[in-house]
Amino acid sequence: MNIFAPLSILCTMKPSLVLLAAGMGSRYGGIKQLDSFGPSGERIIDYTLYDALRAGYEKIIFIIRRDIEADFREVILSKWEGKAEFHLVFQELDAIPDGYSVPEGRTKPWGTAHAVWMTREVVKEPFAIVNADDFYGYGSLKAAFDYLSTLSADQPGACLIGYELDKTITDSGSVSRGICESDSQGFLTGVTERTQIARDNEGIYFEEEGQRTRLEPKTIVSMNLMGFTPHVFDEIANGFDAIYQSALKNPKAEYYIPSVLNTWVKSGVKAPLIPTNEIWFGVTYAEDKPWVASQFNELHQNKRYPDNLWQK
């Protein structure tokens, strides 16, 4: 199907995939979504698309900034034309729920929850979300697809794919991770965001108010691979006021999708925490690039991926 097709195309009821690609990359120092990492110039997003198509996704939505649209179409979409139904959605600062206006001094969009909310006119089926600058692995995308395929779009529903913490830490600086908790039946009970997680000679820790707290390497964390039914769009809109009030005092306040999932779970929505054995890696800092490139080279050498991801 033509990747430049209008948004009015009827969608299937198979789960769709939403890629969050509107980040600014301030710590990386450039547009991570368009940077090359694979041995033939592949972007991280190319591996996600390759794995998503194998997993069964036929409708894929990219959330991007309008200023990178031309480059995104040329560098990414042109290589995948005809392989799926693709949509571009733009995250706009002033596209917020009715009754609100952009506070003075606000210059950046409202975070990942707002980005997901921007897809509400396009997504009418259960859907998974991923970060466009992270590598998740085929098994993780397939696990989300399989579970979401059991859900009805007419009912609230969600899931979260969980990774082992020690497989997600960079040596280049601190990172943010959502620490997951679940009940005896494997359903998620909460996600606690830790924004200063790092590794030292003694292991992994998070720092808060100058105090270091140790974390077990096998702690299950969220890497923003989660799934929802379309009911989540109402949940996001209903929770917008709290972040808006914060933004009146702090123009950099953001609305994160893990907090939406957290609220939904605590209200009684059942969301399984699905562990994965897949490796995860991503780029937060420019110093991460050589290591990430070496990981992709190894995956190609081990025949996890063909020499040409875009082959017919």
N, C-alpha and C positions, 0 to 999 in steps of 0.2 A: 504494500500500500504506500502511496506517495507520502513522504515525510512532511510535505508542505500542504497536506490536505487541511481543509477548514475544520474548526473545532466542532462543527455540527455533525460530523460523521457519527453514526450510531456505533456504540461500543458493544463488545461482548460482555457476558457476565463472568468470564474468567477473571481471576485476580489481575489487577494491573500493578505496575511498578512506578513509583514516583522517585525521581532522583533530585536531591537537593544540591543545586549547583550555583546558587546565588551568593555564596560566601565571598568575602572581600579578600581573604588570604593575607591579612595584615602581618601575621607572624612569619609567613612564608616569603613574603616580598614579591609576590606576583600572582598570576591567575593559575592556580594549581590545576583547575579543571582542564586546561588546555596545554599543560606541560607534558612533554614526552618522557616515558619511563621504560617502555619495553624495548627489546632489541631491534625492532623494526619501526620505532617511533610511536608505538602504541601509548595512548593515554590510559590512566587508571580506569576511566569511564568505559573505555573499549572492552576491558576485561569484564566489567560488570554487565555490559550489554551482551557479550558473548555468552556468559553464564546464564543470564536471565532468559535469553531465547532458548537455550537448552533446557532450562527448568520449566518452560511452558508459558511464560509471559508473552502476550501478543499485543499488549497496549502499554506504552511507556511514555511517561510524562516527565519532562525536564522543567525544573523551576530555575530560571536564570535571571540575570540582570539584563535589562534592555541594551545596555551599552556593549555587551559582548555577543549580541545576537548574530551579527554577520560572521564573526570569527567562529562562533559555535556551529553555525550551519555549515561553514566551509570545512572546518577541521574535524568535526564529529559526525554530524548528520549525513553529510554527503557520502560517507563510507558505508552507511547502514541502510541507505534508501532501498525500499522494497522488502525489507526483512521483518517489519512489524508496523503497527500503527503508532506513529509518534506525534506528540503534541509539545509545543513550547508554551509555558506559562511564565509571565514576568512578575517578579516580586516588586511591588511598587510601594513606596513609603506612604502615599496618601490613600491606598486601597485598604481601608479599615472599616469595621462595622458601622452601620448607620448611627448617627448621633454623636460621632467623635470627629475631632479635627486634629491635625498634626500639631503637637506642642511646639512652641517657639524653641529653636535650638536643636530640634531633632533632625538629624541628617542621614541616618541609616535605617534600613528596614527593621522590622520588629522581631526578628528571630525565626527559629525553625517552625514553631507552631503557626505563626503567621504565614510562613511560606507554604506549609501544608494546606492551610485554609484557602490560599489563593487558587487551589486546584478544584474547588467545590463545583464549578460549572462544568468541569470536564470529567471528573471521576464520579461514577454512579455505581460502582461495584466495590467489593472488598479490595484493599490495596496494601502493598508493602511500601515502605519508604527506606531509602538508603542515602548516605552521603556520597556525592559524586567523586570525591577525592579520597575515598577509602576502598580497599580491596576486601571483599567479604568471603569469596569462595563459592563455588557452585552449590555445595551441600547446604549452605546456609540459605541461599536464595530459594532452593528447592524446598527446604523445610517450611519456609514461610508460605510459599505458593501452595503446598499441599494442605497446610492447615487452613489458610484463607479460603481454599476451594470448598471447605466444609461449612462456611458461614453464609448466612443470608444477608443480603444488603439491607434488608428491612429491619434488622435487629442490631442493637449495640454489640460489638465484638472486637476483640483485639488479641494480639500475641506479641511476644518479644523473643528474639533470638539472642541467647546469652553466650558470651565468650569468656574464657579464662583470662583473668587480669594480666598474668605474666606474659601472655602472648600479644598484649596490646600496648606495651610500654615502650616509648622511645628513649634513647639515651641522650637526646639532644636538649631536653628541657622538660618542664612539667606539663601535664596534660589534664584534661577534664574527663571523668568517667562517671557513669551512673552505676552505683553499687546496687545490685539486685537482691531482693529477698523474696522467698517463696514459701508456701505452706507445704504440708506433708503430701498433698496431692499434686504438687508441681505447679500450682497457680501463683502468679505474681502477687505479692502483697504490698510491694512498694519499691521505688527507685530513689536512692539518695544521691544527689549530684555532689561530687567532690571535684573541686576545680584546681587543686594543687597536688596532683599525684606524681611522684617521681621515684627513681631508683637510686640507691646509694650502695655502699659496700656491704651493708647489713641487710639489704632487701628492698622491699617496696613500702612506701609510706605516703600518707597525705598530710598536708600541713594546713592548719587552721589557727588563726590568731597566734602564730609563732610556735604552736605546739605540734610536734610530729606524732602521728599515730600509725602504727604498723598495720599492714594489710597482708593477708595470706595470698600467696601467688595464685592459688586456684579459685579465688573469689570470682564469682560470676558477675560480669559487668555488661552494661548496655553499650553497644557501639552504634546506636541509632538505626539498627535493622529491626523494625517493628512493623506490625500490621494492624489495620483498622477496617471497620465498615464505615460507610459514609456518614453514619450518625455522629462521628467524631467532629464533623464540621460545626454542628450545633454546640458541642461541648467547648470547642475552641472559642467560638463567638461569645458564649456565656461567660467564659473566663477572661475575656479580654480586658474588662474594666479594671481588674486588679493590676495588671501590668501597665495599663494606661495611667492609672493613678501614680504608680511608681515612676513612670516616665516624666511626669510633671515635675518631679524633683531631680531625677537622674536621666538625662537625655540619652544615655547609653543602655538603659534597662531593656532587656530582651525577654521574649516569651518563648520558652523552650518546649518542644514537643514531649520530652520525657515527663515534664510536670503535668501535661494534659493526661498522659497515660496514667500517671500516679493518681491524679484526682479521680479519673474514671474507675480505676481499680478499687480505690477506697470507697467509692459509691456503690460497689457491688458487681461491677462488670467483671466477668471471668476472663482472664487472659493468661494462657499457659506461658510459663517461662521455658522455652525450648533450648536446651544446651546444644552447642555445636562443637565438633572437633576440628572444624576448619581453622586454618590460620587466618589471621587478620593483620593487615598493615596499612599504614596511611602516612601522609606527609603533613606534618604540622610546621616544621621548620625547614629552611633550605638545606640544612645539614643532613636532613633525612634522605635526600634524593639519592645519593650514591647507594645507600643500603637498600632502598626500595627497588632501585634498578637492578641490583644484584639478586633480589628475591624473584623478580620477574624472569631474569635470565635463567635462574635455577628451575623455575616452573616450566619454562620452554625446554630446557635440556632434559627434564624428566618426562617430557611428552604430555604434560598436563594441558598444554595449549599448542595448537599448530603454528607453523612458521608464519602463516598469514591468517589473522583472525577474521578478515573480511572476505575470505574466499567463498565462492558460490557453493 
